[in-house]
Amino acid sequence: MPTLRFMLRPTRSNLRPTGSSSYSPLSCTSQQCTSLSPNYKCGRNKACIYEALYWDNSVSIGEFATETVSFGSSGSVQKVAIGCGHENQGRFGKAAGILGLGGTAVGIPSQIQAKSFSYYLVDLDSSSSSTLEFNSAPPGDSILIPLIMNLKSEIYYYVELTGITINGEQMPIPASDYQIGEDRRGGIIVDSGTTISALPAQVYNSVRDTFVKYAKNLPPAGAVGDLDTCYDLSSMPTRDGFPMISFQFFGGKTLPLKPQNYLFRAGSGGTFCLAFKTTSQSVSIIGNTQQQGFQVTYDLANKMFGFRPNQC
């Protein structure tokens, strides 16, 4: 299958019902619908009604249907199962929809039989567009790390994070805090749909306290919502001298993060907060703030992640 490529803009939808005869609601007895179990129900005339709940408690409820999906000038795919949301609540902001890239049978990669996909996420303040490609190999200069599938949660893509360093100082965190347990719980996923990375309390506290130690030259600001480590950077036009955070992965691979990968603009002013928070869930998350400025490739055929910095 050829490479499919299209642009992702913050205020426009690339995937939407066309209003043509290609849009066809699915029955609640169809294979696509029952694969959503237990997150579906039968509606009027046996229509398939999906119910999707996200990590931040955002909710989407609507009709499950098939549609022809166009990928810009790269081509189109017929009879792709999509959700047409009628009741959407939570932090959807200006988003026109959510593109499901997970590892289940109804995820877009599986439906279009893609062997890989990659995206480049621009900074949230950028006026440029992000990009998404299917069936493109990881560039040769990518940082490659194993992609792990968890049979208990096939929708997610896991990585084996072995450590976090700040200015070269290793966080004193047991490796077991990052790993999938024998009961298939725990572990850490890479998620493009989550903005703020989520870590267990012990891990987060260690990261926060060590960061604060090395960020004494940054003027502090008050907490913003559940982000408790914030700074007023309105008088600091450059990010020189900021702490360096790095992720360590299985195989000795290191992913260095720039300030824009760990500081999140909170509001329209000059307040930026550390883009990590605690989670009570068993799964930790590497969110999209840490992925901005990287070409991130999910090589599904070879079970590898590729991170290519500043080459998009």
C-alpha positions in Angstrom: 0.0 0.0 0.0 1.4 3.5 -0.9 2.2 6.1 1.7 -0.8 8.1 2.7 -0.1 11.7 3.9 -2.3 14.5 5.1 -2.1 17.7 7.2 -3.6 18.1 10.7 -4.9 21.6 11.4 -6.0 22.6 14.9 -9.4 24.0 13.8 -10.4 21.8 10.9 -11.5 18.2 10.5 -9.9 16.0 7.8 -12.3 13.2 8.7 -16.1 14.0 8.5 -19.3 12.5 7.1 -19.5 13.7 3.5 -23.3 13.7 3.3 -23.1 11.4 0.4 -24.4 7.8 0.1 -21.1 6.5 1.3 -22.1 7.2 4.9 -23.8 4.1 6.3 -24.8 3.5 9.9 -23.8 0.2 11.4 -26.1 -2.3 13.1 -25.5 -3.2 16.7 -25.2 -6.8 15.6 -22.3 -6.0 13.1 -18.8 -7.3 13.8 -17.5 -3.8 13.9 -20.0 -2.8 16.6 -19.6 -5.9 18.8 -15.8 -5.4 18.7 -16.4 -2.3 20.8 -17.7 -4.4 23.7 -18.5 -3.3 26.3 -18.6 0.3 25.0 -21.6 0.1 22.8 -25.4 -0.4 23.0 -28.3 -0.9 20.6 -30.2 2.3 19.7 -33.3 2.9 17.7 -33.7 0.6 14.7 -30.8 -1.5 16.1 -28.3 1.3 15.3 -24.9 0.9 16.9 -24.3 3.5 19.6 -20.7 3.9 20.8 -19.6 5.3 24.2 -16.0 6.5 24.5 -14.5 7.7 27.8 -11.0 9.2 27.8 -8.3 9.6 30.4 -9.3 13.2 31.3 -12.9 12.1 31.7 -14.0 13.6 28.3 -16.9 11.6 26.8 -18.1 11.1 23.3 -21.4 9.2 22.5 -22.8 8.8 19.1 -23.5 6.7 16.0 -21.0 4.1 14.7 -21.0 4.1 10.9 -18.9 3.4 7.9 -17.7 6.2 5.6 -15.2 6.8 2.8 -12.2 8.5 4.3 -10.0 10.8 2.1 -6.3 11.4 2.8 -5.8 14.6 0.9 -4.3 14.0 -2.5 -2.9 10.6 -1.4 -6.1 8.7 -2.0 -9.1 7.4 -0.1 -10.4 4.2 1.7 -14.0 3.0 1.6 -16.1 1.7 4.4 -14.0 2.8 7.3 -15.8 2.5 10.6 -16.0 5.9 12.4 -17.9 7.4 15.2 -20.3 10.3 14.6 -20.5 12.0 18.0 -23.8 13.5 19.1 -23.0 14.0 22.8 -19.4 15.3 23.3 -18.3 16.6 26.7 -15.0 17.5 28.3 -11.8 19.0 27.0 -12.4 18.8 23.3 -11.6 22.5 22.9 -11.6 23.5 19.2 -11.0 19.9 18.1 -13.4 18.8 15.3 -12.8 15.1 16.2 -10.5 12.4 17.4 -8.6 10.1 15.1 -8.3 6.7 16.6 -4.8 5.3 16.0 -4.9 2.5 18.6 -4.0 -1.1 18.1 -7.6 -2.6 18.0 -9.5 -3.9 15.0 -11.4 -0.6 14.7 -8.3 1.6 14.9 -7.5 3.4 11.7 -4.2 1.6 11.1 -5.9 -1.8 11.2 -8.8 -0.7 9.1 -6.6 0.6 6.3 -4.1 -2.2 6.7 -1.2 0.2 7.4 2.1 -1.4 8.4 3.2 1.8 10.1 2.2 5.4 10.7 4.1 8.5 11.8 3.3 12.0 12.8 5.0 15.3 13.4 3.3 17.5 16.0 4.1 21.2 15.9 4.2 23.3 19.0 0.8 24.3 20.3 1.6 28.0 19.7 2.6 27.3 16.1 0.5 28.5 13.1 1.9 25.6 11.0 0.1 22.3 10.5 1.1 18.9 12.0 1.4 16.0 9.6 0.4 12.3 9.6 1.6 9.6 7.3 0.7 5.9 6.9 3.1 3.2 5.6 6.3 5.3 5.8 9.4 3.7 7.3 11.3 5.3 10.2 14.0 7.7 8.9 17.5 6.3 9.2 18.6 8.8 11.9 15.6 8.0 14.2 16.2 6.9 17.8 14.7 3.4 17.7 13.2 1.7 20.7 11.0 -1.5 21.0 7.2 -1.0 20.7 5.4 -3.3 23.2 1.8 -4.6 22.8 -0.1 -5.5 26.0 -2.7 -8.2 25.3 -4.8 -6.8 28.1 -4.9 -3.4 26.5 -4.5 -3.8 22.8 -5.5 -0.2 22.1 -2.3 1.2 23.6 1.3 1.2 22.4 3.8 0.6 25.3 7.5 1.4 25.7 10.0 0.2 28.3 11.1 3.4 30.0 14.1 2.6 32.3 14.8 6.0 33.8 14.5 9.7 33.8 17.5 12.1 34.3 17.5 15.8 35.0 20.8 17.6 34.3 22.4 14.1 34.3 21.0 13.2 37.7 19.2 9.9 37.7 15.9 9.8 39.4 16.0 7.2 42.3 12.9 5.3 41.0 12.7 1.5 40.8 12.4 0.2 37.2 9.3 -1.8 38.3 7.4 1.5 38.5 7.6 1.8 34.7 7.1 -1.9 33.7 4.1 -4.0 32.8 3.5 -6.4 35.7 2.8 -10.1 35.5 -0.9 -9.3 35.8 -0.5 -7.1 32.6 -1.2 -3.9 34.5 1.1 -0.9 34.8 3.6 0.1 32.2 3.9 3.3 30.2 2.3 4.2 26.9 3.0 6.8 24.2 -0.2 8.7 23.5 -0.7 11.5 21.0 -4.1 12.4 22.5 -2.9 13.2 26.0 -1.3 16.7 26.5 0.2 16.4 30.0 2.2 13.3 30.8 1.0 11.2 33.7 3.2 9.4 36.2 2.8 7.5 39.5 3.0 9.8 42.5 6.4 8.5 43.6 7.9 9.1 40.1 6.3 12.5 39.7 7.4 13.7 43.1 11.0 12.7 42.3 10.9 14.4 38.9 9.3 17.6 40.3 11.6 18.0 43.3 14.7 17.4 41.2 13.5 19.8 38.5 12.8 22.5 41.1 16.3 22.1 42.4 17.9 22.8 39.0 15.4 25.6 38.1 16.1 28.0 40.9 16.8 30.8 38.3 13.3 30.6 37.0 10.7 33.0 38.6 8.0 30.9 40.2 4.3 31.3 39.6 1.2 29.9 41.3 -0.2 26.5 40.4 -2.6 26.3 37.5 -5.3 23.6 38.0 -3.6 20.3 38.7 -0.3 21.6 37.4 1.6 22.5 40.6 5.0 23.5 39.3 4.7 26.8 37.3 6.9 29.7 36.3 6.4 33.2 35.0 8.6 33.3 31.8 7.2 36.5 30.4 10.5 38.3 30.9 12.6 35.4 29.6 12.6 35.5 25.7 15.0 32.6 25.4 15.3 29.2 27.0 19.0 29.2 27.6 20.2 27.7 30.9 17.0 25.7 31.5 17.3 22.2 33.0 17.8 19.3 30.6 15.4 16.4 31.0 16.0 13.0 29.2 14.2 9.8 29.0 16.1 6.5 29.1 14.7 3.5 27.3 15.5 -0.2 27.0 18.7 -0.9 25.1 20.5 2.2 26.4 18.6 4.6 24.1 18.3 8.2 25.3 15.7 10.8 24.3 16.7 14.4 25.2 13.9 16.9 25.7 14.0 20.6 25.1 12.2 23.1 27.3 9.2 23.2 25.0 8.9 19.4 25.6 8.5 19.7 29.3 7.0 23.2 29.9 3.4 23.8 29.0 1.9 27.2 28.4 -0.9 27.6 30.9 -3.2 30.2 29.4 -2.5 33.2 27.2 0.1 34.9 29.4 3.7 34.0 30.2 3.0 31.3 32.7 4.4 27.9 31.9 4.0 24.7 34.0 5.9 21.5 34.2 4.1 19.2 31.7 3.8 16.2 34.1 1.2 15.3 36.7 0.3 12.4 38.9 -2.1 9.7 38.0 -4.1 7.2 40.0 -4.4 4.9 37.0 -2.1 1.8 36.8 -0.8 3.0 33.3 1.5 5.9 32.9 1.5 8.2 29.8 4.1 10.0 27.7 1.9 12.7 26.3 2.1 14.9 23.2 4.0 17.8 24.8 7.0 15.5 25.0 6.5 14.5 21.4 6.3 18.0 19.8 9.1 18.7 17.4 9.8 15.0 16.8 8.8 12.8 13.9 7.3 9.9 15.8 7.0 6.6 13.9 5.0 3.6 15.0 6.5 0.7 13.0 3.8 -1.8 13.6 5.3 -4.5 11.3 8.6 -4.6 13.2 7.3 -3.5 16.6 9.6 -0.5 16.9 9.1 3.2 17.8 11.2 5.8 16.0 11.9 9.3 17.4 13.5 11.7 15.0 14.1 15.2 16.4 13.9 18.5 14.5 13.8 17.0 11.1 10.3 17.6 9.9 
